[in-house]
Structures are given as C-alpha cells and as structure tokens.
C-alpha cells in the first residue's frame, strides 16, 4: 500500500508541475513583403518546452474589421484546443493567428493599406514560425482555416499552394460565388471590400483570385487539400447558400470536401461552437510527427 501511495503522489506531483498552454499575444514576424513586421498571436500547447519533436501547425485567419486576438478573446481558442489535446482529439499543435488587416481579403496591396498581406502570410510568416519554434515544415503537418473573410483567404491559400497545406476549412466563408467579370457593385457593397480589389471594384481581379476559380486550376496529378465548410443556418448574409455553391464547385473539381450546417448567425457564438469540429477535421490530415 505504501508503494501505491508513493506512486500516486508522484503522478500527482508530475501533473501539478506540467506547464500550461500559452497564448503569446504580441509576436512579430519579419516581413520583406510588408516592409515591416507582421503581427500574430501564437498558441503553444501544454508542456511545449519539454517536447522535442516538431509539431503540426494550424494557421487561423480572422474576418473583416477584426483582429487575430479575437480567436482567443471571443472564440475561446485556448480552452478549446486545450480540451481537444487533453482528450487526444487533437495532437499537440502550434496555432498561428496572423493579423490580416481590417479589409485586406488576404490579397497583396489591398486598398485598406495593409500591404502585401498574401505574400507575408504565405511566405514570411511560415519561414519565421518554422525557424523560431519547433514547427513542422512538411505539407502533412500544416493546415489553414478562417471565418468569413478569413474563410475566403484560407481556401484561397490552400488552393493556390496545395503543396503547402494538407487541409483547409472555412467557417461562414464569404465566397461571393455569384461574382462574374461583368459584376458591378454599388457603393455600399464596395465599402465591404475597401479597395482590396481596386477602386472601383475590379471584378476581373476578384474572379481571378476567387477560390471558385482557383479550384479549377489544381493539377489532377498533384497534391489536393481536403476541405471542410461549415456555416450557421441563420447566417444574416445567407452564407449557407454560398457554402452550398462552393461545395458543389469543389466536388465537381474532384477536391475532397465535407460540409456542416449548424444553428447560428454570422457571429462568434457560431464560430466558437464550430471550432472543435474544424480543428479535428484539420488534424485528421496530419501524419505522425517525423522525428527530429
């Protein structure tokens, strides 16, 4: 009995000394694309300092008129990731939340003054993250997701660089599937884009950058990311309908796609509730961590 009590005490002491997960709120990645550092928020899983293997990485993109820290303060990212990892539904993972600008639409040189956001997030940020933390550098250890404008950006990045991302997800993705090269927007709609696609709105540029178009550019013989789309059935912008159109487009292009509809509007209650399923979907694309 004495040895059992000693063992239980040792286990309890070890558990108590475990390092909790961390949120680093003011990280900066040097960025030649921007000409100044790119800010980002970083989630480090519990006991990160004691780990020796490189960890998979998930990039999370925020929506319009928002900030990276919203994932933590409104989306409850830390609590959700901690619970999933503890329950072994998500491997210990680095989660990177970049500052994408208020209305950049994750484009280079958008009219909101954010600069070359796309190149900064696609090239400069991963280079810095993989050099500074024990982040995996292979495709099957990297995924990307976002909500609203960030959902547009996440699919755009994944479809532009399928050799970089194994999976992508969009929550309430603002895909604007009905835009054609001839589309003309009134001033109210143009304010949503804040010049990200030119002033006045350049429909040709938008269509060329759209995930709807990029889905048709993937090589059948090359890597193809798995896609997950989720949206609230009460979305005030009717993005559940946009999701259905995008899902059909992806399926027609032989891109693996899963969809989900949940109760909720275009808000953080909906995205926070959807986040566990999103993270678990992305994690299913990860292969076992290669040994360092």
C-alpha positions as CSV (number, residue, x, y, z in Angstrom):
1,X,0.0,0.0,0.0
2,X,2.9,2.4,0.8
3,X,4.4,2.0,-2.7
4,X,1.0,2.7,-4.2
5,X,0.6,5.9,-2.3
6,X,4.1,6.9,-3.3
7,X,3.3,6.3,-6.9
8,X,0.0,8.2,-6.8
9,X,1.8,11.1,-5.1
10,X,4.5,11.1,-7.8
11,X,1.9,11.1,-10.5
12,X,0.0,13.9,-8.9
13,X,3.2,16.0,-8.4
14,X,4.1,15.4,-12.0
15,X,0.7,16.5,-13.2
16,X,0.8,19.6,-11.0
17,X,4.2,20.6,-12.4
18,X,3.0,20.4,-16.0
19,X,3.5,23.6,-17.9
20,X,0.1,25.0,-19.1
21,X,-0.6,26.1,-22.6
22,X,0.4,29.6,-23.5
23,X,-1.0,32.4,-25.6
24,X,1.7,34.8,-26.9
25,X,-0.3,37.8,-28.0
26,X,2.3,40.2,-29.4
27,X,4.6,38.1,-31.7
28,X,6.1,39.7,-34.8
29,X,7.5,38.0,-37.9
30,X,9.9,40.0,-40.1
31,X,8.3,40.5,-43.5
32,X,10.1,41.7,-46.6
33,X,6.7,41.6,-48.4
34,X,5.3,44.2,-46.0
35,X,8.4,46.2,-45.3
36,X,7.7,45.9,-41.6
37,X,6.9,43.0,-39.2
38,X,3.7,41.0,-39.4
39,X,2.0,40.7,-36.1
40,X,0.5,37.4,-35.0
41,X,-0.9,35.6,-31.9
42,X,0.5,32.2,-31.1
43,X,-0.9,29.2,-29.2
44,X,1.7,26.9,-27.6
45,X,0.3,23.6,-26.2
46,X,0.9,22.5,-22.6
47,X,4.4,21.2,-21.9
48,X,5.7,22.6,-25.2
49,X,9.1,23.4,-23.6
50,X,9.6,19.7,-22.7
51,X,8.7,18.5,-26.2
52,X,11.5,17.5,-28.6
53,X,9.6,16.6,-31.8
54,X,8.4,19.2,-34.3
55,X,4.6,19.9,-34.0
56,X,2.0,20.4,-36.7
57,X,0.9,23.9,-37.4
58,X,-2.6,25.4,-38.0
59,X,-2.9,28.9,-39.3
60,X,-6.2,30.7,-38.4
61,X,-7.3,33.7,-40.3
62,X,-9.7,36.3,-38.9
63,X,-12.6,38.1,-40.6
64,X,-13.2,41.7,-41.8
65,X,-12.9,44.5,-39.3
66,X,-11.4,42.1,-36.8
67,X,-8.2,41.1,-35.2
68,X,-6.1,38.0,-34.6
69,X,-6.6,38.1,-30.8
70,X,-10.4,37.7,-31.3
71,X,-9.8,34.0,-31.8
72,X,-8.7,33.9,-28.1
73,X,-10.9,36.6,-26.6
74,X,-14.2,35.7,-28.4
75,X,-13.5,32.3,-29.9
76,X,-12.2,30.6,-26.8
77,X,-9.4,29.1,-28.8
78,X,-7.1,28.3,-25.9
79,X,-9.8,26.5,-23.9
80,X,-11.0,24.5,-26.9
81,X,-7.5,23.5,-28.1
82,X,-6.5,22.5,-24.5
83,X,-9.6,20.3,-24.2
84,X,-9.1,18.6,-27.6
85,X,-5.5,17.9,-26.9
86,X,-6.2,16.5,-23.4
87,X,-8.9,14.3,-24.9
88,X,-6.5,13.2,-27.7
89,X,-8.8,14.5,-30.4
90,X,-6.1,17.0,-31.5
91,X,-2.3,16.3,-31.3
92,X,-0.2,18.9,-29.6
93,X,-0.3,21.6,-32.2
94,X,1.0,25.2,-32.8
95,X,-1.8,27.5,-33.7
96,X,-0.8,30.7,-35.5
97,X,-3.2,33.6,-35.8
98,X,-1.9,36.4,-38.1
99,X,-3.0,40.0,-38.3
100,X,-4.5,40.1,-41.8
101,X,-5.7,43.7,-41.8
102,X,-9.2,45.0,-41.4
103,X,-10.4,44.5,-45.0
104,X,-7.4,43.0,-46.9
105,X,-9.3,40.0,-48.1
106,X,-5.9,38.4,-47.8
107,X,-4.7,40.0,-51.0
108,X,-1.5,41.8,-51.8
109,X,-1.6,45.6,-51.7
110,X,-5.2,45.9,-50.7
111,X,-6.8,49.3,-50.6
112,X,-7.1,49.3,-46.8
113,X,-3.4,49.9,-46.5
114,X,-2.4,46.5,-45.1
115,X,0.3,46.0,-47.8
116,X,1.3,42.7,-49.4
117,X,-0.6,40.6,-46.8
118,X,-0.9,37.5,-49.0
119,X,2.8,37.1,-49.6
120,X,3.6,37.9,-45.9
121,X,1.3,35.2,-44.7
122,X,2.2,32.7,-47.4
123,X,6.0,33.1,-47.2
124,X,7.4,35.3,-44.5
125,X,5.2,34.1,-41.6
126,X,5.8,30.3,-42.1
127,X,9.5,30.9,-42.6
128,X,9.7,32.7,-39.2
129,X,7.5,30.3,-37.3
130,X,9.4,27.2,-38.6
131,X,12.7,28.8,-37.7
132,X,11.7,30.1,-34.3
133,X,9.5,27.3,-32.9
134,X,9.5,23.5,-33.3
135,X,7.1,23.7,-36.2
136,X,6.8,21.0,-38.8
137,X,7.9,22.1,-42.3
138,X,6.1,19.4,-44.3
139,X,2.8,19.6,-46.1
140,X,1.2,16.9,-43.9
141,X,2.0,18.9,-40.8
142,X,0.4,22.2,-42.0
143,X,-3.3,23.3,-42.3
144,X,-5.2,26.6,-42.6
145,X,-8.7,27.8,-41.6
146,X,-10.6,31.0,-41.2
147,X,-14.0,32.6,-40.8
148,X,-16.0,34.9,-43.1
149,X,-13.3,37.0,-45.0
150,X,-10.7,34.6,-43.4
151,X,-12.6,31.6,-44.9
152,X,-12.2,33.2,-48.3
153,X,-8.5,33.6,-47.5
154,X,-8.0,30.1,-46.1
155,X,-9.4,28.4,-49.2
156,X,-7.5,30.8,-51.4
157,X,-4.2,30.0,-49.8
158,X,-4.8,26.3,-49.8
159,X,-5.9,26.2,-53.4
160,X,-3.0,28.4,-54.6
161,X,-0.5,26.3,-52.7
162,X,-1.8,22.7,-52.4
163,X,1.8,21.6,-51.9
164,X,1.9,23.6,-48.7
165,X,-1.4,22.8,-47.0
166,X,-2.8,19.3,-46.4
167,X,-6.2,20.7,-45.4
168,X,-8.3,23.9,-45.1
169,X,-11.5,24.9,-43.5
170,X,-13.9,27.9,-43.8
171,X,-16.5,28.9,-41.2
172,X,-19.2,31.1,-42.7
173,X,-17.0,31.6,-45.7
174,X,-17.6,34.9,-47.6
175,X,-17.0,33.4,-51.1
176,X,-19.1,35.8,-53.2
177,X,-19.8,32.9,-55.6
178,X,-22.1,34.9,-57.9
179,X,-19.5,37.5,-58.9
180,X,-18.6,37.4,-62.6
181,X,-16.1,39.5,-64.6
182,X,-19.1,41.7,-65.5
183,X,-20.4,42.3,-62.0
184,X,-20.7,45.9,-60.9
185,X,-21.2,46.7,-57.2
186,X,-22.9,49.7,-55.7
187,X,-21.1,51.9,-53.2
188,X,-22.5,50.0,-50.2
189,X,-21.0,46.7,-51.4
190,X,-17.8,48.3,-52.4
191,X,-17.3,49.5,-48.9
192,X,-17.1,45.9,-47.8
193,X,-14.0,45.4,-49.8
194,X,-12.4,48.7,-49.0
195,X,-10.4,48.7,-52.3
196,X,-9.0,45.2,-51.8
197,X,-9.8,44.5,-55.4
198,X,-9.3,48.0,-56.7
199,X,-11.3,51.3,-56.8
200,X,-13.7,51.0,-58.4
201,X,-14.2,47.2,-57.7
202,X,-12.3,45.2,-60.4
203,X,-14.5,42.2,-60.9
204,X,-11.9,40.6,-63.2
205,X,-9.3,40.7,-60.4
206,X,-11.7,39.3,-57.9
207,X,-12.7,36.4,-60.1
208,X,-9.1,35.5,-60.8
209,X,-8.4,35.4,-57.1
210,X,-11.5,33.6,-56.0
211,X,-11.5,30.1,-54.6
212,X,-14.2,29.3,-57.2
213,X,-11.6,30.0,-59.9
214,X,-8.6,28.5,-58.1
215,X,-10.5,25.2,-57.6
216,X,-10.3,24.7,-61.3
217,X,-6.5,25.2,-61.5
218,X,-5.3,22.2,-59.5
219,X,-3.4,19.6,-61.3
220,X,-5.1,16.2,-61.2
221,X,-1.7,14.6,-60.7
222,X,-0.6,17.0,-57.9
223,X,-1.5,17.2,-54.2
224,X,-5.1,18.2,-53.4
225,X,-6.1,19.7,-50.0
226,X,-9.1,18.3,-48.1
227,X,-11.7,21.0,-47.4
228,X,-14.2,21.5,-44.7
229,X,-17.0,24.1,-44.9
230,X,-19.3,25.0,-42.0
231,X,-21.9,27.7,-41.6
232,X,-24.8,28.7,-39.4
233,X,-28.3,28.2,-40.8
234,X,-29.3,31.6,-39.6
235,X,-26.4,33.5,-41.2
236,X,-27.6,37.0,-41.8
237,X,-25.7,37.2,-45.1
238,X,-27.1,33.8,-46.2
239,X,-23.6,32.4,-46.5
240,X,-25.0,28.9,-46.0
241,X,-26.2,29.3,-49.6
242,X,-22.7,30.4,-50.7
243,X,-21.3,27.4,-48.9
244,X,-23.5,25.1,-51.0
245,X,-22.4,26.6,-54.2
246,X,-18.7,26.4,-53.2
247,X,-19.1,22.8,-52.1
248,X,-20.6,21.8,-55.4
249,X,-17.7,23.5,-57.2
250,X,-15.1,21.7,-55.2
251,X,-16.8,18.4,-55.6
252,X,-17.0,19.0,-59.4
253,X,-13.2,19.5,-59.4
254,X,-12.7,16.3,-57.5
255,X,-11.5,18.1,-54.4
256,X,-12.4,16.3,-51.2
257,X,-15.0,18.4,-49.3
258,X,-17.1,17.9,-46.2
259,X,-19.8,20.3,-45.1
260,X,-21.8,21.0,-42.0
261,X,-24.7,23.3,-41.1
262,X,-25.2,24.3,-37.5
263,X,-27.6,26.6,-35.7
264,X,-26.4,30.2,-35.5
265,X,-25.8,33.5,-37.2
266,X,-22.7,35.2,-38.5
267,X,-21.1,35.6,-35.1
268,X,-18.7,34.3,-32.6
269,X,-21.2,32.0,-30.8
270,X,-21.4,30.1,-34.1
271,X,-17.7,30.1,-34.9
272,X,-16.6,29.1,-31.4
273,X,-19.1,26.3,-31.4
274,X,-17.9,25.1,-34.8
275,X,-14.2,25.4,-33.9
276,X,-13.7,21.9,-32.3
277,X,-15.0,20.2,-35.4
278,X,-12.8,22.4,-37.6
279,X,-9.7,21.6,-35.6
280,X,-10.4,17.9,-35.5
281,X,-11.0,17.8,-39.3
282,X,-7.7,19.6,-39.9
283,X,-5.9,17.2,-37.5
284,X,-7.1,14.2,-39.5
285,X,-4.9,15.4,-42.4
286,X,-1.7,15.3,-40.2
287,X,0.6,12.3,-40.5
288,X,2.5,11.2,-37.4
289,X,5.1,13.8,-36.4
290,X,8.5,13.0,-38.1
291,X,11.3,12.5,-35.6
292,X,13.7,15.5,-35.2
